[in-house]
Amino acid sequence: MGTTHVQAQGIGHSGSYGPWWDSPVTMSMDKLSAQQKNDVVQIRSKMMQMTMEHEQAMAKMEMEFMQTMMDLQRQLMDVFRGH
């Protein structure tokens, strides 16, 4: 499981290079019109909001998973203690 987990977390997810959508835009902002600059700001803001919401949801899911796994492990221990 460790190897699979590392691969799933590789570059583009939470690896050291960051997700692909965080890569800098190659076009210079000064070449854009005022409307395009505004669009870029709105899009980036929406992307940041989505990223924060995603991270919060993942953290909540991880906490629920860990709690459930601890509860199940406790149940297993209770079964073994009963024998």
PyMOL Python script that loads the backbone (N, CA, C, O; Angstrom):
from pymol import cmd

cmd.read_pdbstr("""\
ATOM      1  N   MET A   1       0.819  -1.192   0.000  1.00  0.00           N
ATOM      2  CA  MET A   1       0.000   0.000   0.000  1.00  0.00           C
ATOM      3  C   MET A   1       0.862   1.253   0.000  1.00  0.00           C
ATOM      4  O   MET A   1       0.481   2.257  -0.603  1.00  0.00           O
ATOM      5  N   GLY A   2       1.996   1.220   0.652  1.00  0.00           N
ATOM      6  CA  GLY A   2       2.860   2.383   0.716  1.00  0.00           C
ATOM      7  C   GLY A   2       3.305   2.872  -0.647  1.00  0.00           C
ATOM      8  O   GLY A   2       3.281   4.074  -0.911  1.00  0.00           O
ATOM      9  N   THR A   3       3.713   1.959  -1.521  1.00  0.00           N
ATOM     10  CA  THR A   3       4.171   2.338  -2.850  1.00  0.00           C
ATOM     11  C   THR A   3       3.040   2.942  -3.664  1.00  0.00           C
ATOM     12  O   THR A   3       3.219   3.962  -4.330  1.00  0.00           O
ATOM     13  N   THR A   4       1.874   2.308  -3.608  1.00  0.00           N
ATOM     14  CA  THR A   4       0.721   2.817  -4.344  1.00  0.00           C
ATOM     15  C   THR A   4       0.360   4.207  -3.862  1.00  0.00           C
ATOM     16  O   THR A   4       0.052   5.090  -4.663  1.00  0.00           O
ATOM     17  N   HIS A   5       0.398   4.403  -2.554  1.00  0.00           N
ATOM     18  CA  HIS A   5       0.050   5.706  -1.986  1.00  0.00           C
ATOM     19  C   HIS A   5       1.025   6.780  -2.465  1.00  0.00           C
ATOM     20  O   HIS A   5       0.616   7.892  -2.799  1.00  0.00           O
ATOM     21  N   VAL A   6       2.302   6.447  -2.497  1.00  0.00           N
ATOM     22  CA  VAL A   6       3.303   7.414  -2.937  1.00  0.00           C
ATOM     23  C   VAL A   6       3.077   7.769  -4.398  1.00  0.00           C
ATOM     24  O   VAL A   6       3.158   8.939  -4.772  1.00  0.00           O
ATOM     25  N   GLN A   7       2.793   6.766  -5.230  1.00  0.00           N
ATOM     26  CA  GLN A   7       2.564   7.041  -6.643  1.00  0.00           C
ATOM     27  C   GLN A   7       1.324   7.903  -6.836  1.00  0.00           C
ATOM     28  O   GLN A   7       1.317   8.802  -7.677  1.00  0.00           O
ATOM     29  N   ALA A   8       0.286   7.637  -6.072  1.00  0.00           N
ATOM     30  CA  ALA A   8      -0.943   8.412  -6.197  1.00  0.00           C
ATOM     31  C   ALA A   8      -0.732   9.850  -5.758  1.00  0.00           C
ATOM     32  O   ALA A   8      -1.449  10.746  -6.204  1.00  0.00           O
ATOM     33  N   GLN A   9       0.235  10.079  -4.899  1.00  0.00           N
ATOM     34  CA  GLN A   9       0.509  11.422  -4.397  1.00  0.00           C
ATOM     35  C   GLN A   9       1.616  12.110  -5.195  1.00  0.00           C
ATOM     36  O   GLN A   9       2.121  13.148  -4.768  1.00  0.00           O
ATOM     37  N   GLY A  10       1.994  11.565  -6.319  1.00  0.00           N
ATOM     38  CA  GLY A  10       3.143  12.053  -7.068  1.00  0.00           C
ATOM     39  C   GLY A  10       2.982  13.433  -7.661  1.00  0.00           C
ATOM     40  O   GLY A  10       2.062  14.175  -7.319  1.00  0.00           O
ATOM     41  N   ILE A  11       3.879  13.757  -8.539  1.00  0.00           N
ATOM     42  CA  ILE A  11       3.897  15.071  -9.178  1.00  0.00           C
ATOM     43  C   ILE A  11       2.542  15.349  -9.815  1.00  0.00           C
ATOM     44  O   ILE A  11       1.983  14.497 -10.506  1.00  0.00           O
ATOM     45  N   GLY A  12       2.029  16.524  -9.581  1.00  0.00           N
ATOM     46  CA  GLY A  12       0.732  16.892 -10.125  1.00  0.00           C
ATOM     47  C   GLY A  12      -0.365  16.774  -9.092  1.00  0.00           C
ATOM     48  O   GLY A  12      -1.465  17.288  -9.300  1.00  0.00           O
ATOM     49  N   HIS A  13      -0.096  16.119  -8.002  1.00  0.00           N
ATOM     50  CA  HIS A  13      -1.096  16.026  -6.933  1.00  0.00           C
ATOM     51  C   HIS A  13      -0.564  16.801  -5.738  1.00  0.00           C
ATOM     52  O   HIS A  13      -0.831  17.995  -5.600  1.00  0.00           O
ATOM     53  N   SER A  14       0.174  16.140  -4.890  1.00  0.00           N
ATOM     54  CA  SER A  14       0.753  16.890  -3.773  1.00  0.00           C
ATOM     55  C   SER A  14       2.268  16.747  -3.784  1.00  0.00           C
ATOM     56  O   SER A  14       2.919  16.906  -2.752  1.00  0.00           O
ATOM     57  N   GLY A  15       2.824  16.449  -4.939  1.00  0.00           N
ATOM     58  CA  GLY A  15       4.266  16.309  -5.061  1.00  0.00           C
ATOM     59  C   GLY A  15       4.969  17.650  -4.972  1.00  0.00           C
ATOM     60  O   GLY A  15       4.325  18.692  -4.845  1.00  0.00           O
ATOM     61  N   SER A  16       6.280  17.619  -5.037  1.00  0.00           N
ATOM     62  CA  SER A  16       7.054  18.842  -4.829  1.00  0.00           C
ATOM     63  C   SER A  16       6.874  19.857  -5.949  1.00  0.00           C
ATOM     64  O   SER A  16       7.187  21.032  -5.761  1.00  0.00           O
ATOM     65  N   TYR A  17       6.384  19.439  -7.098  1.00  0.00           N
ATOM     66  CA  TYR A  17       6.217  20.370  -8.204  1.00  0.00           C
ATOM     67  C   TYR A  17       4.850  21.042  -8.216  1.00  0.00           C
ATOM     68  O   TYR A  17       4.610  21.947  -9.015  1.00  0.00           O
ATOM     69  N   GLY A  18       3.963  20.608  -7.344  1.00  0.00           N
ATOM     70  CA  GLY A  18       2.643  21.227  -7.256  1.00  0.00           C
ATOM     71  C   GLY A  18       1.727  20.762  -8.378  1.00  0.00           C
ATOM     72  O   GLY A  18       2.173  20.137  -9.340  1.00  0.00           O
ATOM     73  N   PRO A  19       0.469  21.067  -8.248  1.00  0.00           N
ATOM     74  CA  PRO A  19      -0.499  20.636  -9.254  1.00  0.00           C
ATOM     75  C   PRO A  19      -0.316  21.385 -10.566  1.00  0.00           C
ATOM     76  O   PRO A  19       0.200  22.503 -10.575  1.00  0.00           O
ATOM     77  N   TRP A  20      -0.726  20.790 -11.651  1.00  0.00           N
ATOM     78  CA  TRP A  20      -0.535  21.372 -12.980  1.00  0.00           C
ATOM     79  C   TRP A  20      -1.211  22.729 -13.111  1.00  0.00           C
ATOM     80  O   TRP A  20      -0.725  23.584 -13.851  1.00  0.00           O
ATOM     81  N   TRP A  21      -2.326  22.949 -12.407  1.00  0.00           N
ATOM     82  CA  TRP A  21      -3.038  24.225 -12.559  1.00  0.00           C
ATOM     83  C   TRP A  21      -2.349  25.371 -11.825  1.00  0.00           C
ATOM     84  O   TRP A  21      -2.737  26.527 -11.989  1.00  0.00           O
ATOM     85  N   ASP A  22      -1.335  25.068 -11.020  1.00  0.00           N
ATOM     86  CA  ASP A  22      -0.582  26.123 -10.348  1.00  0.00           C
ATOM     87  C   ASP A  22       0.583  26.633 -11.189  1.00  0.00           C
ATOM     88  O   ASP A  22       1.277  27.569 -10.792  1.00  0.00           O
ATOM     89  N   SER A  23       0.796  26.017 -12.350  1.00  0.00           N
ATOM     90  CA  SER A  23       1.923  26.445 -13.170  1.00  0.00           C
ATOM     91  C   SER A  23       1.689  27.876 -13.650  1.00  0.00           C
ATOM     92  O   SER A  23       0.554  28.259 -13.935  1.00  0.00           O
ATOM     93  N   PRO A  24       2.743  28.655 -13.738  1.00  0.00           N
ATOM     94  CA  PRO A  24       2.565  30.053 -14.139  1.00  0.00           C
ATOM     95  C   PRO A  24       2.062  30.163 -15.573  1.00  0.00           C
ATOM     96  O   PRO A  24       2.423  29.368 -16.441  1.00  0.00           O
ATOM     97  N   VAL A  25       1.235  31.151 -15.796  1.00  0.00           N
ATOM     98  CA  VAL A  25       0.733  31.394 -17.149  1.00  0.00           C
ATOM     99  C   VAL A  25       1.884  31.953 -17.963  1.00  0.00           C
ATOM    100  O   VAL A  25       2.575  32.871 -17.521  1.00  0.00           O
ATOM    101  N   THR A  26       2.093  31.396 -19.162  1.00  0.00           N
ATOM    102  CA  THR A  26       3.248  31.805 -19.957  1.00  0.00           C
ATOM    103  C   THR A  26       3.063  33.191 -20.573  1.00  0.00           C
ATOM    104  O   THR A  26       4.045  33.891 -20.820  1.00  0.00           O
ATOM    105  N   MET A  27       1.810  33.596 -20.825  1.00  0.00           N
ATOM    106  CA  MET A  27       1.576  34.910 -21.416  1.00  0.00           C
ATOM    107  C   MET A  27       1.728  35.994 -20.351  1.00  0.00           C
ATOM    108  O   MET A  27       1.257  35.843 -19.224  1.00  0.00           O
ATOM    109  N   SER A  28       2.372  37.054 -20.712  1.00  0.00           N
ATOM    110  CA  SER A  28       2.569  38.165 -19.780  1.00  0.00           C
ATOM    111  C   SER A  28       1.261  38.919 -19.583  1.00  0.00           C
ATOM    112  O   SER A  28       0.520  39.155 -20.537  1.00  0.00           O
ATOM    113  N   MET A  29       0.985  39.291 -18.346  1.00  0.00           N
ATOM    114  CA  MET A  29      -0.250  40.006 -18.028  1.00  0.00           C
ATOM    115  C   MET A  29      -0.311  41.360 -18.726  1.00  0.00           C
ATOM    116  O   MET A  29      -1.400  41.839 -19.041  1.00  0.00           O
ATOM    117  N   ASP A  30       0.838  41.983 -18.973  1.00  0.00           N
ATOM    118  CA  ASP A  30       0.809  43.319 -19.573  1.00  0.00           C
ATOM    119  C   ASP A  30       0.358  43.313 -21.031  1.00  0.00           C
ATOM    120  O   ASP A  30       0.083  44.371 -21.597  1.00  0.00           O
ATOM    121  N   LYS A  31       0.280  42.144 -21.638  1.00  0.00           N
ATOM    122  CA  LYS A  31      -0.200  42.049 -23.015  1.00  0.00           C
ATOM    123  C   LYS A  31      -1.714  41.892 -23.080  1.00  0.00           C
ATOM    124  O   LYS A  31      -2.293  41.879 -24.166  1.00  0.00           O
ATOM    125  N   LEU A  32      -2.353  41.773 -21.927  1.00  0.00           N
ATOM    126  CA  LEU A  32      -3.797  41.561 -21.888  1.00  0.00           C
ATOM    127  C   LEU A  32      -4.547  42.879 -21.770  1.00  0.00           C
ATOM    128  O   LEU A  32      -4.037  43.869 -21.245  1.00  0.00           O
ATOM    129  N   SER A  33      -5.775  42.857 -22.278  1.00  0.00           N
ATOM    130  CA  SER A  33      -6.642  44.025 -22.116  1.00  0.00           C
ATOM    131  C   SER A  33      -7.123  44.078 -20.668  1.00  0.00           C
ATOM    132  O   SER A  33      -6.944  43.125 -19.910  1.00  0.00           O
ATOM    133  N   ALA A  34      -7.732  45.194 -20.297  1.00  0.00           N
ATOM    134  CA  ALA A  34      -8.251  45.346 -18.932  1.00  0.00           C
ATOM    135  C   ALA A  34      -9.278  44.258 -18.626  1.00  0.00           C
ATOM    136  O   ALA A  34      -9.279  43.703 -17.527  1.00  0.00           O
ATOM    137  N   GLN A  35     -10.147  43.952 -19.581  1.00  0.00           N
ATOM    138  CA  GLN A  35     -11.160  42.913 -19.379  1.00  0.00           C
ATOM    139  C   GLN A  35     -10.506  41.546 -19.202  1.00  0.00           C
ATOM    140  O   GLN A  35     -10.916  40.765 -18.343  1.00  0.00           O
ATOM    141  N   GLN A  36      -9.495  41.260 -20.011  1.00  0.00           N
ATOM    142  CA  GLN A  36      -8.795  39.981 -19.902  1.00  0.00           C
ATOM    143  C   GLN A  36      -8.083  39.863 -18.559  1.00  0.00           C
ATOM    144  O   GLN A  36      -8.086  38.796 -17.945  1.00  0.00           O
ATOM    145  N   LYS A  37      -7.473  40.953 -18.101  1.00  0.00           N
ATOM    146  CA  LYS A  37      -6.815  40.940 -16.792  1.00  0.00           C
ATOM    147  C   LYS A  37      -7.832  40.666 -15.692  1.00  0.00           C
ATOM    148  O   LYS A  37      -7.570  39.894 -14.769  1.00  0.00           O
ATOM    149  N   ASN A  38      -8.982  41.298 -15.796  1.00  0.00           N
ATOM    150  CA  ASN A  38     -10.054  41.075 -14.834  1.00  0.00           C
ATOM    151  C   ASN A  38     -10.498  39.613 -14.864  1.00  0.00           C
ATOM    152  O   ASN A  38     -10.721  38.999 -13.820  1.00  0.00           O
ATOM    153  N   ASP A  39     -10.622  39.064 -16.075  1.00  0.00           N
ATOM    154  CA  ASP A  39     -11.004  37.653 -16.217  1.00  0.00           C
ATOM    155  C   ASP A  39      -9.977  36.743 -15.555  1.00  0.00           C
ATOM    156  O   ASP A  39     -10.339  35.786 -14.870  1.00  0.00           O
ATOM    157  N   VAL A  40      -8.696  37.043 -15.761  1.00  0.00           N
ATOM    158  CA  VAL A  40      -7.622  36.237 -15.166  1.00  0.00           C
ATOM    159  C   VAL A  40      -7.726  36.268 -13.647  1.00  0.00           C
ATOM    160  O   VAL A  40      -7.619  35.230 -12.993  1.00  0.00           O
ATOM    161  N   VAL A  41      -7.936  37.454 -13.084  1.00  0.00           N
ATOM    162  CA  VAL A  41      -8.045  37.591 -11.632  1.00  0.00           C
ATOM    163  C   VAL A  41      -9.236  36.793 -11.113  1.00  0.00           C
ATOM    164  O   VAL A  41      -9.125  36.095 -10.106  1.00  0.00           O
ATOM    165  N   GLN A  42     -10.372  36.892 -11.795  1.00  0.00           N
ATOM    166  CA  GLN A  42     -11.563  36.157 -11.365  1.00  0.00           C
ATOM    167  C   GLN A  42     -11.355  34.649 -11.465  1.00  0.00           C
ATOM    168  O   GLN A  42     -11.739  33.905 -10.563  1.00  0.00           O
ATOM    169  N   ILE A  43     -10.749  34.202 -12.556  1.00  0.00           N
ATOM    170  CA  ILE A  43     -10.510  32.763 -12.748  1.00  0.00           C
ATOM    171  C   ILE A  43      -9.546  32.240 -11.686  1.00  0.00           C
ATOM    172  O   ILE A  43      -9.781  31.189 -11.090  1.00  0.00           O
ATOM    173  N   ARG A  44      -8.462  32.976 -11.454  1.00  0.00           N
ATOM    174  CA  ARG A  44      -7.492  32.535 -10.440  1.00  0.00           C
ATOM    175  C   ARG A  44      -8.112  32.525  -9.050  1.00  0.00           C
ATOM    176  O   ARG A  44      -7.832  31.634  -8.249  1.00  0.00           O
ATOM    177  N   SER A  45      -8.944  33.506  -8.766  1.00  0.00           N
ATOM    178  CA  SER A  45      -9.626  33.551  -7.476  1.00  0.00           C
ATOM    179  C   SER A  45     -10.538  32.341  -7.313  1.00  0.00           C
ATOM    180  O   SER A  45     -10.580  31.721  -6.250  1.00  0.00           O
ATOM    181  N   LYS A  46     -11.264  32.012  -8.373  1.00  0.00           N
ATOM    182  CA  LYS A  46     -12.152  30.850  -8.334  1.00  0.00           C
ATOM    183  C   LYS A  46     -11.343  29.562  -8.160  1.00  0.00           C
ATOM    184  O   LYS A  46     -11.758  28.658  -7.435  1.00  0.00           O
ATOM    185  N   MET A  47     -10.194  29.484  -8.824  1.00  0.00           N
ATOM    186  CA  MET A  47      -9.333  28.304  -8.693  1.00  0.00           C
ATOM    187  C   MET A  47      -8.818  28.166  -7.264  1.00  0.00           C
ATOM    188  O   MET A  47      -8.780  27.062  -6.720  1.00  0.00           O
ATOM    189  N   MET A  48      -8.420  29.287  -6.654  1.00  0.00           N
ATOM    190  CA  MET A  48      -7.942  29.241  -5.269  1.00  0.00           C
ATOM    191  C   MET A  48      -9.064  28.803  -4.334  1.00  0.00           C
ATOM    192  O   MET A  48      -8.841  28.009  -3.421  1.00  0.00           O
ATOM    193  N   GLN A  49     -10.267  29.321  -4.562  1.00  0.00           N
ATOM    194  CA  GLN A  49     -11.414  28.947  -3.735  1.00  0.00           C
ATOM    195  C   GLN A  49     -11.703  27.453  -3.862  1.00  0.00           C
ATOM    196  O   GLN A  49     -11.930  26.769  -2.864  1.00  0.00           O
ATOM    197  N   MET A  50     -11.692  26.952  -5.103  1.00  0.00           N
ATOM    198  CA  MET A  50     -11.929  25.525  -5.325  1.00  0.00           C
ATOM    199  C   MET A  50     -10.851  24.682  -4.654  1.00  0.00           C
ATOM    200  O   MET A  50     -11.150  23.632  -4.085  1.00  0.00           O
ATOM    201  N   THR A  51      -9.614  25.127  -4.717  1.00  0.00           N
ATOM    202  CA  THR A  51      -8.514  24.399  -4.085  1.00  0.00           C
ATOM    203  C   THR A  51      -8.703  24.337  -2.578  1.00  0.00           C
ATOM    204  O   THR A  51      -8.519  23.283  -1.969  1.00  0.00           O
ATOM    205  N   MET A  52      -9.071  25.464  -1.975  1.00  0.00           N
ATOM    206  CA  MET A  52      -9.293  25.481  -0.521  1.00  0.00           C
ATOM    207  C   MET A  52     -10.459  24.571  -0.139  1.00  0.00           C
ATOM    208  O   MET A  52     -10.369  23.824   0.835  1.00  0.00           O
ATOM    209  N   GLU A  53     -11.550  24.630  -0.901  1.00  0.00           N
ATOM    210  CA  GLU A  53     -12.701  23.777  -0.604  1.00  0.00           C
ATOM    211  C   GLU A  53     -12.341  22.306  -0.746  1.00  0.00           C
ATOM    212  O   GLU A  53     -12.766  21.471   0.053  1.00  0.00           O
ATOM    213  N   HIS A  54     -11.555  21.997  -1.770  1.00  0.00           N
ATOM    214  CA  HIS A  54     -11.124  20.615  -1.992  1.00  0.00           C
ATOM    215  C   HIS A  54     -10.255  20.137  -0.831  1.00  0.00           C
ATOM    216  O   HIS A  54     -10.446  19.030  -0.326  1.00  0.00           O
ATOM    217  N   GLU A  55      -9.308  20.961  -0.412  1.00  0.00           N
ATOM    218  CA  GLU A  55      -8.425  20.581   0.692  1.00  0.00           C
ATOM    219  C   GLU A  55      -9.204  20.390   1.983  1.00  0.00           C
ATOM    220  O   GLU A  55      -8.911  19.477   2.755  1.00  0.00           O
ATOM    221  N   GLN A  56     -10.194  21.244   2.224  1.00  0.00           N
ATOM    222  CA  GLN A  56     -11.021  21.099   3.422  1.00  0.00           C
ATOM    223  C   GLN A  56     -11.831  19.805   3.368  1.00  0.00           C
ATOM    224  O   GLN A  56     -11.937  19.091   4.365  1.00  0.00           O
ATOM    225  N   ALA A  57     -12.400  19.509   2.202  1.00  0.00           N
ATOM    226  CA  ALA A  57     -13.183  18.279   2.052  1.00  0.00           C
ATOM    227  C   ALA A  57     -12.303  17.049   2.235  1.00  0.00           C
ATOM    228  O   ALA A  57     -12.713  16.077   2.870  1.00  0.00           O
ATOM    229  N   MET A  58     -11.096  17.091   1.681  1.00  0.00           N
ATOM    230  CA  MET A  58     -10.181  15.963   1.813  1.00  0.00           C
ATOM    231  C   MET A  58      -9.751  15.784   3.266  1.00  0.00           C
ATOM    232  O   MET A  58      -9.648  14.654   3.743  1.00  0.00           O
ATOM    233  N   ALA A  59      -9.502  16.873   3.968  1.00  0.00           N
ATOM    234  CA  ALA A  59      -9.112  16.789   5.379  1.00  0.00           C
ATOM    235  C   ALA A  59     -10.247  16.193   6.204  1.00  0.00           C
ATOM    236  O   ALA A  59     -10.016  15.359   7.079  1.00  0.00           O
ATOM    237  N   LYS A  60     -11.471  16.623   5.922  1.00  0.00           N
ATOM    238  CA  LYS A  60     -12.628  16.084   6.640  1.00  0.00           C
ATOM    239  C   LYS A  60     -12.779  14.592   6.358  1.00  0.00           C
ATOM    240  O   LYS A  60     -13.029  13.805   7.271  1.00  0.00           O
ATOM    241  N   MET A  61     -12.627  14.208   5.096  1.00  0.00           N
ATOM    242  CA  MET A  61     -12.742  12.800   4.727  1.00  0.00           C
ATOM    243  C   MET A  61     -11.656  11.976   5.407  1.00  0.00           C
ATOM    244  O   MET A  61     -11.914  10.868   5.876  1.00  0.00           O
ATOM    245  N   GLU A  62     -10.442  12.518   5.461  1.00  0.00           N
ATOM    246  CA  GLU A  62      -9.331  11.819   6.108  1.00  0.00           C
ATOM    247  C   GLU A  62      -9.606  11.625   7.599  1.00  0.00           C
ATOM    248  O   GLU A  62      -9.343  10.554   8.146  1.00  0.00           O
ATOM    249  N   MET A  63     -10.134  12.653   8.252  1.00  0.00           N
ATOM    250  CA  MET A  63     -10.462  12.553   9.682  1.00  0.00           C
ATOM    251  C   MET A  63     -11.536  11.488   9.910  1.00  0.00           C
ATOM    252  O   MET A  63     -11.425  10.678  10.829  1.00  0.00           O
ATOM    253  N   GLU A  64     -12.573  11.492   9.071  1.00  0.00           N
ATOM    254  CA  GLU A  64     -13.641  10.504   9.210  1.00  0.00           C
ATOM    255  C   GLU A  64     -13.108   9.096   8.972  1.00  0.00           C
ATOM    256  O   GLU A  64     -13.487   8.159   9.674  1.00  0.00           O
ATOM    257  N   PHE A  65     -12.233   8.947   7.986  1.00  0.00           N
ATOM    258  CA  PHE A  65     -11.623   7.655   7.690  1.00  0.00           C
ATOM    259  C   PHE A  65     -10.814   7.157   8.887  1.00  0.00           C
ATOM    260  O   PHE A  65     -10.947   6.006   9.302  1.00  0.00           O
ATOM    261  N   MET A  66      -9.976   8.037   9.436  1.00  0.00           N
ATOM    262  CA  MET A  66      -9.140   7.641  10.569  1.00  0.00           C
ATOM    263  C   MET A  66      -9.992   7.267  11.776  1.00  0.00           C
ATOM    264  O   MET A  66      -9.696   6.287  12.461  1.00  0.00           O
ATOM    265  N   GLN A  67     -11.031   8.024  12.041  1.00  0.00           N
ATOM    266  CA  GLN A  67     -11.916   7.724  13.167  1.00  0.00           C
ATOM    267  C   GLN A  67     -12.589   6.367  12.976  1.00  0.00           C
ATOM    268  O   GLN A  67     -12.654   5.563  13.907  1.00  0.00           O
ATOM    269  N   THR A  68     -13.086   6.117  11.768  1.00  0.00           N
ATOM    270  CA  THR A  68     -13.737   4.835  11.481  1.00  0.00           C
ATOM    271  C   THR A  68     -12.756   3.683  11.616  1.00  0.00           C
ATOM    272  O   THR A  68     -13.091   2.644  12.184  1.00  0.00           O
ATOM    273  N   MET A  69     -11.539   3.861  11.095  1.00  0.00           N
ATOM    274  CA  MET A  69     -10.538   2.803  11.189  1.00  0.00           C
ATOM    275  C   MET A  69     -10.163   2.531  12.646  1.00  0.00           C
ATOM    276  O   MET A  69      -9.975   1.376  13.029  1.00  0.00           O
ATOM    277  N   MET A  70     -10.051   3.574  13.457  1.00  0.00           N
ATOM    278  CA  MET A  70      -9.748   3.369  14.879  1.00  0.00           C
ATOM    279  C   MET A  70     -10.894   2.633  15.568  1.00  0.00           C
ATOM    280  O   MET A  70     -10.659   1.753  16.396  1.00  0.00           O
ATOM    281  N   ASP A  71     -12.126   2.987  15.231  1.00  0.00           N
ATOM    282  CA  ASP A  71     -13.284   2.298  15.805  1.00  0.00           C
ATOM    283  C   ASP A  71     -13.291   0.825  15.411  1.00  0.00           C
ATOM    284  O   ASP A  71     -13.551  -0.042  16.246  1.00  0.00           O
ATOM    285  N   LEU A  72     -13.006   0.542  14.147  1.00  0.00           N
ATOM    286  CA  LEU A  72     -12.975  -0.848  13.688  1.00  0.00           C
ATOM    287  C   LEU A  72     -11.840  -1.619  14.354  1.00  0.00           C
ATOM    288  O   LEU A  72     -12.009  -2.780  14.726  1.00  0.00           O
ATOM    289  N   GLN A  73     -10.693  -0.976  14.503  1.00  0.00           N
ATOM    290  CA  GLN A  73      -9.570  -1.638  15.173  1.00  0.00           C
ATOM    291  C   GLN A  73      -9.922  -1.936  16.633  1.00  0.00           C
ATOM    292  O   GLN A  73      -9.574  -2.992  17.162  1.00  0.00           O
ATOM    293  N   ARG A  74     -10.606  -1.004  17.267  1.00  0.00           N
ATOM    294  CA  ARG A  74     -11.051  -1.212  18.648  1.00  0.00           C
ATOM    295  C   ARG A  74     -12.006  -2.413  18.710  1.00  0.00           C
ATOM    296  O   ARG A  74     -11.927  -3.226  19.631  1.00  0.00           O
ATOM    297  N   GLN A  75     -12.899  -2.518  17.733  1.00  0.00           N
ATOM    298  CA  GLN A  75     -13.821  -3.657  17.688  1.00  0.00           C
ATOM    299  C   GLN A  75     -13.060  -4.964  17.529  1.00  0.00           C
ATOM    300  O   GLN A  75     -13.392  -5.963  18.166  1.00  0.00           O
ATOM    301  N   LEU A  76     -12.037  -4.956  16.675  1.00  0.00           N
ATOM    302  CA  LEU A  76     -11.213  -6.162  16.508  1.00  0.00           C
ATOM    303  C   LEU A  76     -10.536  -6.544  17.815  1.00  0.00           C
ATOM    304  O   LEU A  76     -10.507  -7.718  18.187  1.00  0.00           O
ATOM    305  N   MET A  77      -9.998  -5.561  18.504  1.00  0.00           N
ATOM    306  CA  MET A  77      -9.340  -5.830  19.785  1.00  0.00           C
ATOM    307  C   MET A  77     -10.332  -6.422  20.778  1.00  0.00           C
ATOM    308  O   MET A  77      -9.994  -7.343  21.522  1.00  0.00           O
ATOM    309  N   ASP A  78     -11.548  -5.901  20.792  1.00  0.00           N
ATOM    310  CA  ASP A  78     -12.576  -6.433  21.687  1.00  0.00           C
ATOM    311  C   ASP A  78     -12.885  -7.888  21.362  1.00  0.00           C
ATOM    312  O   ASP A  78     -13.082  -8.696  22.270  1.00  0.00           O
ATOM    313  N   VAL A  79     -12.931  -8.231  20.074  1.00  0.00           N
ATOM    314  CA  VAL A  79     -13.193  -9.619  19.671  1.00  0.00           C
ATOM    315  C   VAL A  79     -12.073 -10.520  20.170  1.00  0.00           C
ATOM    316  O   VAL A  79     -12.338 -11.580  20.736  1.00  0.00           O
ATOM    317  N   PHE A  80     -10.822 -10.110  19.968  1.00  0.00           N
ATOM    318  CA  PHE A  80      -9.696 -10.935  20.390  1.00  0.00           C
ATOM    319  C   PHE A  80      -9.602 -11.044  21.909  1.00  0.00           C
ATOM    320  O   PHE A  80      -9.198 -12.084  22.430  1.00  0.00           O
ATOM    321  N   ARG A  81      -9.964 -10.001  22.614  1.00  0.00           N
ATOM    322  CA  ARG A  81      -9.948 -10.055  24.077  1.00  0.00           C
ATOM    323  C   ARG A  81     -11.003 -11.021  24.603  1.00  0.00           C
ATOM    324  O   ARG A  81     -10.836 -11.621  25.665  1.00  0.00           O
ATOM    325  N   GLY A  82     -12.076 -11.164  23.859  1.00  0.00           N
ATOM    326  CA  GLY A  82     -13.160 -12.053  24.277  1.00  0.00           C
ATOM    327  C   GLY A  82     -12.786 -13.519  24.191  1.00  0.00           C
ATOM    328  O   GLY A  82     -13.471 -14.360  24.773  1.00  0.00           O
ATOM    329  N   HIS A  83     -11.712 -13.851  23.476  1.00  0.00           N
ATOM    330  CA  HIS A  83     -11.326 -15.265  23.320  1.00  0.00           C
ATOM    331  C   HIS A  83     -10.203 -15.650  24.222  1.00  0.00           C
ATOM    332  O   HIS A  83      -9.767 -16.801  24.208  1.00  0.00           O
TER     333      HIS A  83
END
""", "prot")
cmd.dss("prot")
cmd.show_as("cartoon", "prot")
cmd.util.cbc("prot")
cmd.orient("prot")
